[in-house]
Amino acid sequence: VATPDNVLFWAKYKDRPRTIWLWNTGTYPAYPSEHGAMPKEFGENYQGLSDHSHGIAASLLAVARGATFIERHFTLDRTEESIKDNHFASTPDEFGLLIRQGEQLAGLLQMEGKDKYGRQTKA
């Protein structure tokens, strides 16, 4: 099942089949101006992003909004012209940066409302 607004993605999680709903812009490739409709919070309706944009900014925005799954195209050589979507696919270095920055961002979000020791602060 697929619509312009979402992609049904099958994944296995902790040895249990699970359906994961990924949001996308419905365009290919996607441009920054098209991400304005991205959910403000990921969770119940969409668990992640199917990102067809240049760079990793949209993926990081999705992580900041609670996405737990990011799908991106991967390439070893962006100059290879025989592959249609190679120009916006991520290189190994970009994937590494996405993982490092995504983990840092997720850690910061988990600390929101807590002191430097992880204790809940008063509102």
BELFEN-V550068 format. One record per residue. N is the residue number from 1. RES is the residue in one letter. SS is DSSP state (~ for helix, > for strand, _ for the rest). PHI is phi in radians with two decimals (* if undefined). NEAR is the number of other C-alpha atoms within 12 Angstrom. Layout:
n:N res:RES ss:SS phi:PHI near:NEAR
n:N res:RES ss:SS phi:PHI near:NEAR
This chain:
n:1 res:V ss:_ phi:* near:13
n:2 res:A ss:> phi:-2.60 near:13
n:3 res:T ss:> phi:-2.24 near:14
n:4 res:P ss:_ phi:-1.05 near:15
n:5 res:D ss:_ phi:-1.69 near:25
n:6 res:N ss:> phi:-2.68 near:26
n:7 res:V ss:> phi:-2.32 near:26
n:8 res:L ss:> phi:-1.51 near:24
n:9 res:F ss:> phi:-2.17 near:24
n:10 res:W ss:> phi:-1.67 near:17
n:11 res:A ss:> phi:-2.56 near:18
n:12 res:K ss:> phi:-1.81 near:11
n:13 res:Y ss:> phi:-2.35 near:12
n:14 res:K ss:_ phi:0.89 near:7
n:15 res:D ss:_ phi:1.11 near:7
n:16 res:R ss:> phi:-2.10 near:9
n:17 res:P ss:> phi:-1.05 near:11
n:18 res:R ss:> phi:-2.60 near:14
n:19 res:T ss:> phi:-1.60 near:20
n:20 res:I ss:> phi:-2.02 near:29
n:21 res:W ss:> phi:-1.69 near:30
n:22 res:L ss:> phi:-1.93 near:39
n:23 res:W ss:> phi:-1.48 near:40
n:24 res:N ss:_ phi:-2.57 near:39
n:25 res:T ss:_ phi:-1.32 near:28
n:26 res:G ss:_ phi:1.52 near:24
n:27 res:T ss:_ phi:-2.03 near:20
n:28 res:Y ss:_ phi:-2.58 near:22
n:29 res:P ss:_ phi:-1.31 near:25
n:30 res:A ss:> phi:-1.73 near:29
n:31 res:Y ss:_ phi:-2.00 near:21
n:32 res:P ss:~ phi:-0.90 near:22
n:33 res:S ss:~ phi:-1.11 near:15
n:34 res:E ss:~ phi:-1.53 near:19
n:35 res:H ss:~ phi:-1.56 near:28
n:36 res:G ss:~ phi:-1.09 near:15
n:37 res:A ss:~ phi:-1.56 near:17
n:38 res:M ss:_ phi:-1.03 near:34
n:39 res:P ss:_ phi:-0.94 near:28
n:40 res:K ss:_ phi:-1.24 near:21
n:41 res:E ss:_ phi:-2.43 near:21
n:42 res:F ss:_ phi:-1.65 near:25
n:43 res:G ss:_ phi:2.80 near:22
n:44 res:E ss:_ phi:-1.26 near:17
n:45 res:N ss:_ phi:-1.41 near:22
n:46 res:Y ss:_ phi:-2.26 near:30
n:47 res:Q ss:_ phi:-1.78 near:34
n:48 res:G ss:> phi:-2.86 near:39
n:49 res:L ss:> phi:-2.16 near:44
n:50 res:S ss:> phi:-1.69 near:37
n:51 res:D ss:_ phi:-1.72 near:42
n:52 res:H ss:_ phi:-2.02 near:34
n:53 res:S ss:> phi:-1.90 near:32
n:54 res:H ss:_ phi:-1.29 near:26
n:55 res:G ss:_ phi:1.34 near:27
n:56 res:I ss:_ phi:-1.97 near:35
n:57 res:A ss:~ phi:-1.03 near:27
n:58 res:A ss:~ phi:-1.12 near:36
n:59 res:S ss:~ phi:-1.11 near:41
n:60 res:L ss:~ phi:-1.18 near:33
n:61 res:L ss:~ phi:-1.06 near:30
n:62 res:A ss:~ phi:-1.09 near:37
n:63 res:V ss:~ phi:-1.07 near:38
n:64 res:A ss:~ phi:-1.10 near:32
n:65 res:R ss:_ phi:-1.69 near:26
n:66 res:G ss:_ phi:1.81 near:30
n:67 res:A ss:_ phi:-1.13 near:36
n:68 res:T ss:_ phi:-1.95 near:30
n:69 res:F ss:> phi:-2.32 near:31
n:70 res:I ss:> phi:-2.22 near:35
n:71 res:E ss:> phi:-1.98 near:34
n:72 res:R ss:_ phi:-2.42 near:31
n:73 res:H ss:_ phi:-1.39 near:28
n:74 res:F ss:> phi:-2.15 near:24
n:75 res:T ss:_ phi:-2.50 near:23
n:76 res:L ss:_ phi:-1.61 near:18
n:77 res:D ss:_ phi:-2.54 near:18
n:78 res:R ss:_ phi:-1.20 near:22
n:79 res:T ss:_ phi:-1.39 near:16
n:80 res:E ss:_ phi:-1.13 near:14
n:81 res:E ss:_ phi:-1.58 near:12
n:82 res:S ss:_ phi:-1.37 near:11
n:83 res:I ss:_ phi:-1.78 near:16
n:84 res:K ss:_ phi:-0.94 near:15
n:85 res:D ss:_ phi:-1.79 near:23
n:86 res:N ss:~ phi:-1.13 near:24
n:87 res:H ss:~ phi:-1.20 near:25
n:88 res:F ss:~ phi:-2.02 near:29
n:89 res:A ss:_ phi:-1.24 near:31
n:90 res:S ss:> phi:-1.52 near:31
n:91 res:T ss:_ phi:-1.48 near:23
n:92 res:P ss:~ phi:-0.99 near:17
n:93 res:D ss:~ phi:-1.11 near:18
n:94 res:E ss:~ phi:-1.15 near:26
n:95 res:F ss:~ phi:-1.09 near:25
n:96 res:G ss:~ phi:-1.06 near:15
n:97 res:L ss:~ phi:-1.12 near:20
n:98 res:L ss:~ phi:-1.04 near:28
n:99 res:I ss:~ phi:-1.12 near:22
n:100 res:R ss:~ phi:-1.09 near:17
n:101 res:Q ss:~ phi:-1.21 near:21
n:102 res:G ss:~ phi:-1.10 near:30
n:103 res:E ss:~ phi:-1.16 near:21
n:104 res:Q ss:~ phi:-1.10 near:17
n:105 res:L ss:~ phi:-1.11 near:24
n:106 res:A ss:~ phi:-1.07 near:23
n:107 res:G ss:~ phi:-1.12 near:18
n:108 res:L ss:~ phi:-1.11 near:18
n:109 res:L ss:~ phi:-1.15 near:18
n:110 res:Q ss:~ phi:-1.21 near:21
n:111 res:M ss:_ phi:-1.52 near:17
n:112 res:E ss:_ phi:-1.00 near:19
n:113 res:G ss:_ phi:1.41 near:15
n:114 res:K ss:> phi:-2.19 near:16
n:115 res:D ss:_ phi:-1.44 near:14
n:116 res:K ss:_ phi:-1.12 near:13
n:117 res:Y ss:_ phi:-1.73 near:11
n:118 res:G ss:_ phi:1.54 near:14
n:119 res:R ss:_ phi:-1.48 near:12
n:120 res:Q ss:> phi:-1.08 near:13
n:121 res:T ss:_ phi:-1.64 near:12
n:122 res:K ss:_ phi:-1.26 near:8
n:123 res:A ss:_ phi:-1.35 near:7
